[in-house]
Amino acid sequence: MEPLESILEELQNKYKTPVSPQVRELKEKPSDSLIGEKQIKISEIPISSTPNSLDSLLNDLRKSNHPVTEVRPTISAAAIARDLQEVSHQQKTKDLAQLSKVAEEWLEKLDPLCGEGLWFEAFAKNYSSRLEAAIALLQSHPK
């Protein structure tokens, strides 16, 4: 893992203000060829007169002895509600699948000629399938 300083310097270089052609020409000329009363070295001329926010951030981090804490994005209440609804739906689907399996097993064991079997056949006429009737019956009598 790269050190924090190298990552920040990389970001700083990435977002640094591009050098204009005029400044590039000035850098290529020797500093003593400048005309005027004040002669300064080109390397001393800042690229931008306003401090870059990345520069100030880098300086603040260098001065700080505090460890960098992870910044977590805020989660909206709507996103939480949506996730809870999705989890609830998944749980209901899972419960229904498990209940269907239990109902199928119960139907396999049910003797259609015994009293319970005859009663269930009359009960199941009100449903679209025997499995749906068995699920309704099992839901109405929780263990």
C-alpha positions as CSV (number, residue, x, y, z in Angstrom):
1,M,0.0,0.0,0.0
2,E,1.4,3.4,-1.0
3,P,2.0,5.9,1.7
4,L,-0.5,8.7,2.1
5,E,1.9,11.4,1.1
6,S,2.6,9.7,-2.3
7,I,-1.1,9.3,-3.0
8,L,-1.8,12.9,-2.1
9,E,1.2,14.1,-4.3
10,E,-0.1,12.0,-7.1
11,L,-3.6,13.6,-6.8
12,Q,-2.0,17.1,-6.5
13,N,-0.1,16.6,-9.7
14,K,-3.2,15.2,-11.4
15,Y,-5.3,18.2,-10.6
16,K,-2.6,20.9,-10.8
17,T,-3.3,23.9,-13.0
18,P,-1.9,23.3,-16.5
19,V,1.0,25.5,-17.5
20,S,0.1,28.1,-20.1
21,P,2.4,28.5,-23.2
22,Q,3.6,32.0,-22.0
23,V,4.8,30.6,-18.7
24,R,6.4,27.7,-20.5
25,E,8.3,30.1,-22.7
26,L,9.4,32.1,-19.7
27,K,10.7,29.0,-18.0
28,E,12.7,28.0,-21.1
29,K,14.5,31.5,-21.3
30,P,17.3,32.2,-18.9
31,S,16.3,34.4,-16.0
32,D,18.9,37.0,-16.8
33,S,17.3,37.7,-20.1
34,L,14.2,39.2,-18.4
35,I,13.8,42.9,-19.0
36,G,13.0,45.1,-16.1
37,E,14.2,46.4,-12.8
38,K,13.4,43.3,-10.9
39,Q,14.9,40.0,-12.0
40,I,13.7,36.8,-10.4
41,K,14.3,33.2,-11.2
42,I,11.5,31.6,-13.2
43,S,11.5,28.6,-10.8
44,E,10.4,31.1,-8.1
45,I,7.2,32.1,-9.9
46,P,4.2,30.3,-8.6
47,I,2.0,28.6,-11.2
48,S,-1.1,30.0,-9.7
49,S,-1.4,32.9,-7.3
50,T,-4.2,31.4,-5.3
51,P,-3.4,28.4,-3.1
52,N,-4.6,25.1,-4.4
53,S,-7.0,23.3,-2.1
54,L,-5.1,20.1,-2.5
55,D,-1.9,21.9,-1.5
56,S,-3.5,23.2,1.7
57,L,-5.0,19.8,2.4
58,L,-1.6,18.1,1.9
59,N,0.0,20.7,4.2
60,D,-2.7,20.2,6.8
61,L,-2.2,16.4,6.7
62,R,1.5,16.7,7.0
63,K,1.1,19.0,10.1
64,S,-1.5,16.7,11.7
65,N,-0.4,13.8,13.8
66,H,-3.9,12.4,13.9
67,P,-4.5,9.1,12.0
68,V,-6.7,9.4,8.9
69,T,-10.2,8.2,9.6
70,E,-12.3,6.5,7.0
71,V,-15.1,8.7,5.6
72,R,-18.3,6.8,5.2
73,P,-21.1,8.1,3.0
74,T,-24.3,9.0,4.6
75,I,-27.2,6.7,4.0
76,S,-30.6,8.2,3.5
77,A,-33.7,7.0,5.4
78,A,-35.3,6.1,2.0
79,A,-32.4,3.8,1.2
80,I,-32.6,2.2,4.6
81,A,-36.4,1.7,4.2
82,R,-35.9,0.2,0.7
83,D,-33.3,-2.2,2.0
84,L,-35.5,-3.2,4.9
85,Q,-38.4,-3.8,2.6
86,E,-36.2,-5.9,0.3
87,V,-35.0,-8.0,3.2
88,S,-38.5,-8.4,4.5
89,H,-39.7,-9.6,1.0
90,Q,-36.8,-12.0,0.8
91,Q,-37.6,-13.4,4.2
92,K,-41.3,-13.8,3.3
93,T,-40.3,-15.6,0.1
94,K,-38.0,-17.9,2.1
95,D,-40.7,-18.6,4.7
96,L,-43.3,-19.4,2.0
97,A,-40.9,-21.8,0.3
98,Q,-40.3,-23.6,3.6
99,L,-44.0,-23.7,4.3
100,S,-44.7,-25.1,0.8
101,K,-42.2,-27.9,1.5
102,V,-43.8,-28.7,4.8
103,A,-47.3,-28.7,3.2
104,E,-46.1,-31.0,0.4
105,E,-44.7,-33.4,2.9
106,W,-48.0,-33.3,4.9
107,L,-50.0,-33.9,1.7
108,E,-47.9,-36.9,0.9
109,K,-48.6,-38.4,4.3
110,L,-52.3,-37.6,4.3
111,D,-54.6,-40.6,3.8
112,P,-57.4,-39.4,1.6
113,L,-59.8,-42.1,2.9
114,C,-59.4,-41.3,6.6
115,G,-61.6,-38.7,8.4
116,E,-58.9,-36.0,8.2
117,G,-58.3,-36.7,4.5
118,L,-62.0,-36.5,3.7
119,W,-62.3,-33.3,5.7
120,F,-59.3,-31.8,3.9
121,E,-60.7,-32.7,0.4
122,A,-63.9,-30.7,1.3
123,F,-61.8,-27.9,2.7
124,A,-59.5,-27.8,-0.4
125,K,-62.5,-27.2,-2.8
126,N,-62.4,-23.5,-1.7
127,Y,-58.8,-23.1,-3.0
128,S,-57.3,-23.2,-6.4
129,S,-55.0,-26.2,-5.5
130,R,-54.5,-28.7,-2.7
131,L,-51.1,-27.2,-2.0
132,E,-52.6,-23.8,-1.5
133,A,-55.2,-25.3,0.9
134,A,-52.6,-27.1,2.8
135,I,-50.5,-23.9,3.2
136,A,-53.5,-22.0,4.4
137,L,-54.3,-24.8,6.9
138,L,-50.7,-24.9,8.2
139,Q,-50.6,-21.0,8.5
140,S,-53.9,-21.1,10.5
141,H,-52.4,-23.6,13.0
142,P,-48.9,-22.5,13.9
143,K,-46.9,-24.9,16.0
